[in-house]
Amino acid sequence: MSLTLDTYRLLGRSGLRVSPLALGAMTFGSDWGWGANADVARELFDGYVARGGNFIDTANMYTGGSAERLLGEFTRNNRESLVLATKYTMLRRPGDPNSGGNHRKSMFASVENSLRQLNTDYIDLLYLHAWDFLTPVEEILRGLDDLVRQGKVLYVGISDTPAWQVARMQAIADLRGWAPLVALQIEYSLIERTVERDLIPMARELGLGVVPWSPLGSGVLSGKYGRADLGEPAVGSPEGTRKNLAIASGALTERGLAIADVVKEVAAQMHRTPSQVALAWTLNNPGVTAPIIGARTPAQLADNLGALEVEFEPGQLERLHAASAVELGFPHDFLDRPMTRSVTVGDLKIQAR
């Protein structure tokens, strides 16, 4: 059954309603050399909202802060109708050790800055952007809970963090009555499926809605790159071109292009575009709440939204799964072996919940 942007989903174990595709604002602003200028960003925002979309994703330092500032302008008349998600962690002042990281000082200063840039009194969803391997989990959780109690943040989530740390944090939050994590933002696409080992199953078990970033594999799954684009050196920052970003992310490889070839073949069979097929595959996972689309033009946005109408036949899904399969590793493969199942359940018939 096809979806629409106003076929809303609950985010994790919260009651918050969000659209099945989130609009990513990492492309809002041309400060990094490849984004959309203010006028085009406004078209993207208006086009998404006009279709019933309500879930907007940004971060404190996307395009040097331009993304949040533009959203602050765009949401003046409909702020309450939207779910604005932003993130903290990234350095705001290079050279200042406390202007980034997961700790309380960074968290509170970043949130205050985001509130000013977004021109709002509250943030609907605040993510920890990336794990820093330095800050105690209790400090993070207590800080997030304080922001929720102050009314500056309504819900909290986490991004780009090892599964065992997320599970530990959720258990501590539940035990102490602190604000629980309701969303998990991770890279997930036909090119990056290793999150199926632990992160996605963990999120389903512990009540976190999965919000995938880069569902098109940095654009590789759209079919825009070829073998001639391989071999260029990776860059260490988001500035430059989208191709630089695709190389730096590890998506633009021989394996990534081989998967993209299969996506193109399936798309041709379905009379769809490769981007629509790749996005629809991500949406097809029952553990996923809302992939983030990062369009740079209104035409790209319209194409991406067409993914909501894609319906697969079993054979098509099997081709995509086979082309992109990853080994789950231990203990998953071990627990799935016939011998292991035989000695643990024998020939008993037990219905899983």
Disulfide bonds with the S-S distance in Angstrom:
none
